[in-house]
């Protein structure tokens, strides 16, 4: 089979790659003013549209920001550190706090919630062992920036019993309500993979095709003390906004 020729980066991609490296290496620190369009055009003999495309890529990745009448600057944005063990600890939701309180250090996310009862998709039915499920779909954002899409599937009978078949699940969230109904979560398993966003995900998370930014896809299964699955949660995160952190004892 003949070898396919390697694709050469386009001019705007080359410029975006170079500027991104300077940002990530600290040569252009948070808050620093980016090189002006006219300067980049003159120094590199580039068209204005090429420079703007490069800036669009960096803007979509969350690395730079601009305001009307102000220069483009490196964005002062702190990535979200998602520690799976800490956020799922019973000391968090058991005390009435949201598991998001661990990630966001007191900042409040904006959450859009849709809840309905549906027939479980085959992959979900295989895990939960039921036909009907309560489906909880959420879209999370912070400071106007889209962060994550999440869909939880809970056996319909358990969801109705625990009162989590409605958008607002109260203090401590869904896990606290499950515990109160005698279905306390005691163990969770997460699988993580990375891929490029699907078109609907890119639109929902506002990830531009030019950015080339991937998503992190996390599938979590939560079980009770008897090993009975209580929830399957499928999450899609904008990988440019997260650091996934895991800590565990070496025993």
N, C-alpha and C positions, 0 to 999 in steps of 0.2 A: 504494500500500500504506500503510495507516495507521501512523503512528509509534507504536512501543511506548513506554509510559510508563517513565521511568527508575526503576530499583529504588532505594529509599532504604535506606541501611544500617540494620540493626537496632540496638537500644540497646547491646547488648553489643559489636557491631562498632565502633560509634562510640567507646565507651570503650577498646576494644583499640587502635584506630587512634591515639587521643590518647596513650595510655601508650607505645605503640610509638615514636611520634615523639619523646617525651621520652627514651627509652632510646637511640635512634639518634643523637639530637642531643647526647647527653652530659649532659643535665639530670639524668638518673638514671644515674649512671656504674656500671660493674661493681662489684658488692658492695653497692650502695646498697639500703636497705630500701624496698620498694614501699609505697604508701599502704595503710593498713589497710582491710579490707572495710567495717567499720562507718563509717569516715570517708567513704569513697566513697558508701556508701548514703545517709548523712545529707546530704552536700554536694550530691548530684545527684538525690536522691529516686529512688533505684534499688532494685530488689529484690535480695536477696542472691544469688539465682540468676543475675541479670544480671551482677553483678560477678564471680562465679565463672566464668561462661562466658567473660568477657573475659580473665580470668587463664588459663583453659584454653587459649585461643588463643595467648597469649604463651608459655605453657609448652611447647606443641607446637612453636612456632617456635624453641625453644631460647633464648629471651631472658630467662626468669626461672626460678627454681628454688625449691623449698620442702622443708624437712625437718620431721619430726615435732617439734612444740613450739617451732619457730623461725619468725620472720617470713619472709614471701616476699621474696626479694631478686633483684636483677638478676644474671643469671648471669655468672660470670667464666669465659667460654669463648672460647678463641682459635680463630678460624676456620682451616680447613685451606687453605693456599695451594698449589694444584695447578699447578705449572709444567711444562707438557707437554714442553718441550725438555730441561730438566734431568733430569726423571725417566726419560726414555727414552735418555739418553746412555749410550754404551758404557762410559764411565768408571764408571758406577754398577753396572749388572749385570755388566759385564766384570770387575769387581774382587770379585765374589761378594756384593755387597750387593743387597738388595731395592729395587726402584724405589720402594717405599713409604717407604724411609728418607729420601728427599728431601722428601716431603710432611710427614712426621710428626716430623721433627727428633729422632730417637732414640726416640720413643714406639713401642710395639709394638701393632699392631692385633690384634684377634681375627678370625680368618678361618675361615669354614665353607666347605669345598670338596666338590663332588660332580663326579666324572669318569665319563663314559661314551662309548661310540661309537655314533653315530646317523647316519641319513640326513640329509644337509645340507638345511636349509630352502631353498626356491628362491632367496631373496635372497642366501643365503650361497654356494650352489652357483654362482651367476652370477659372484661375485667370485673364489672359490677355484678354480673350474673342476674340482671333484671331486664325487663322490657321497657318499662316506663321510667323516665328520669325527670327530675327538675333540672332545667338548664339555666344557669346564671351566667349571662354574658356581660362583661365589664370592659370599659375603655378608661384607662388612667392617663391623666396628664398633670403636669406641674408647671406653674408659671407660664401657662399657655403653650407648653411644648408636649407633644404626644409621646408617651413613654411605652405603654404596654397594652396589649389586648389579652384578655383572659376569659376562658369559658370553663366553668365548673359543671360537672354532671354528678348529681346525687340521686340515689334511689328515691323515686317519688314518694313512696310510703314513709321513708325516714324523713325526707324534707318536710312533708306535711306535718308529721308528728312533732318535729323540732321547730316548726314555724319559720323555716328559711325559704319558703316558697313565695316570698315577697321581696321587693328591692332592699328595704332597710332591715338589716338583721340585728340592729342594736349594738350596745357596747360589747366588745369582745368578738363581735362578728359571728360568722357561721359556726366556727369551732366551739365557741362558748355555748351556743344554742344546742349544738349536737350533744355536748357534755351534759347539759341540763336535762336533756331528754333521754339520758342513759346510753348515749353512743359516743363516749369520749374518744377523740382521736389519740392514739398512743404511738403510732409509728408512721413515718412517711418515707417514700422513696421518690427521688427525682432523677430523670434522665434529661441530659442537655445535649443539644446539637446545634450547629450553625448552618445556615443556608441563606440564599438570597430571598428577599421578600416576594411573595406572590402579589399580583397586581392589586388585589383588594387590600392586602396588608400594607403595601406601600402607600396607598391612598389614605388609609385610616391613620397610619403613623406619620404621614407626611414625609416619606423618604423618597427623594428624587432619584430617578434612574441614573442621572449624571453622577450622583455621589458614590455609587457602587457599594453602599453600606449594607452589610448583612444584618440579619436578625438572629437572635438567640431563641431557640424554641425549647421550652421546658415542659415536660410532662410529669405531673406529680400524682401519685396514688397514696391516699391516706387510709389507714385501717384502724379498727378498734382493737380492744384487748383480746378478742377471739380471732383476730386475723381477718375479720369481715371487712371488705372494702366499703368505705363510706363516701369517697369522692375520687373522681378523676378530674384533674385540673390541667388544661392545656393553655400555656402562656406563650405569647410571642412578644419579645422585647426588642426595642431598637438598640442594637448592640453598641452603638456609638455613645449611648447615654448610661451604660451600666458597667460595673465591675462585679463579676460573680465571684463571691468569696466563700470558701469552705474551710472550716476548721473542725478537727476531730482528734480524739485521743489516739495515740499510737500504742495500743495494747494488744 
